[in-house]
């Protein structure tokens, strides 16, 4: 499949991706079209690894975005992975040019714990 033009771009959580792929699956089944290999694999991956539904994952991402030192890309990663320890959060921030204080780590983990 060749992409001719990007119409829009949006950061999505894995829960939201799962919902979109489910819509595509239903649409294809109504049209009695076969799912391609890549689409089947994407649906399988989303079903296995999405821990939260679309609404909860978006709420978590929005709440995380209010914190200082939180980029949208990192908020999505945290919403998808749902880290439970300081080390897991630090590993998500490993490529950033700054480190998080203990209070910042605690704040992130408290927000994540609300949604698990």
C-alpha positions in Angstrom: 0.0 0.0 0.0 1.5 3.3 -1.0 0.7 6.4 1.0 0.2 9.4 -1.3 -0.5 12.1 1.3 -0.7 12.5 5.0 -4.1 14.1 5.8 -3.7 14.5 9.5 -1.6 13.2 12.4 -2.6 12.5 15.9 -1.0 10.7 18.9 -3.2 7.8 20.0 -3.0 5.5 22.9 -3.1 1.7 22.3 -6.7 1.6 23.7 -7.8 4.1 21.1 -6.0 2.2 18.3 -7.7 -1.0 19.4 -11.1 0.7 19.0 -10.2 2.1 15.5 -9.0 -1.3 14.4 -12.2 -2.9 15.6 -14.2 -0.5 13.5 -12.1 -1.3 10.5 -12.6 -5.1 11.2 -16.4 -4.6 11.4 -16.5 -2.5 8.3 -14.5 -5.1 6.4 -16.7 -8.0 7.6 -19.8 -6.1 6.5 -18.3 -5.7 3.0 -17.1 -9.4 3.2 -13.5 -8.3 2.5 -10.6 -10.4 3.8 -8.3 -8.8 6.4 -4.7 -8.4 5.2 -1.8 -10.0 7.1 -0.6 -6.6 8.5 -4.1 -5.6 9.6 -4.6 -9.0 11.4 -1.3 -8.6 13.2 -2.0 -5.0 14.2 -5.4 -6.0 15.6 -3.8 -8.9 17.5 -1.1 -6.7 18.9 -3.6 -4.1 20.0 -5.9 -6.7 21.7 -3.0 -8.3 23.5 -1.2 -5.2 24.8 -3.9 -2.6 25.3 -4.4 -2.5 29.1 -7.0 0.3 29.3 -10.0 1.1 27.2 -9.9 4.1 24.9 -11.7 6.5 27.3 -9.6 5.7 30.4 -6.3 5.8 28.5 -7.2 9.2 27.1 -8.2 10.5 30.5 -4.9 9.2 31.9 -2.9 10.8 29.1 -4.7 14.2 29.7 -4.1 14.1 33.4 -0.4 13.2 32.9 -0.1 16.1 30.3 -0.8 18.6 33.1 2.4 17.7 34.8 5.6 19.6 34.3 8.2 17.8 32.1 5.5 15.8 30.4 5.5 15.6 26.6 2.5 14.1 24.8 4.7 11.3 23.5 5.8 10.3 27.0 2.2 10.6 28.3 1.1 8.1 25.6 3.9 5.7 26.5 3.0 5.8 30.2 -0.7 5.3 29.4 0.2 2.3 27.2 2.8 0.7 29.5 1.3 1.6 32.9 4.5 1.6 34.9 4.3 0.5 38.5 7.7 1.4 39.8 10.1 4.4 39.8 12.6 2.4 37.7 10.0 1.7 35.0 9.1 5.4 34.8 12.8 6.3 34.7 13.3 3.9 31.8 10.6 5.7 29.9 12.4 9.0 30.5 15.9 7.5 29.7 16.4 9.4 26.4 15.3 12.7 27.8 17.9 15.4 28.7 16.6 15.7 32.2 16.0 13.5 35.2 12.9 13.3 37.4 12.9 14.1 41.1 11.5 11.7 43.6 8.4 13.9 43.9 7.8 13.9 40.2 8.1 10.1 40.0 5.7 9.8 42.9 3.2 12.1 41.2 3.3 10.1 38.0 2.9 6.8 39.8 0.0 8.2 41.8 -1.8 9.2 38.7 -1.2 5.8 37.0 -2.4 4.0 40.1 -5.8 5.8 39.8 -6.4 4.1 36.5 -5.2 0.5 37.2 
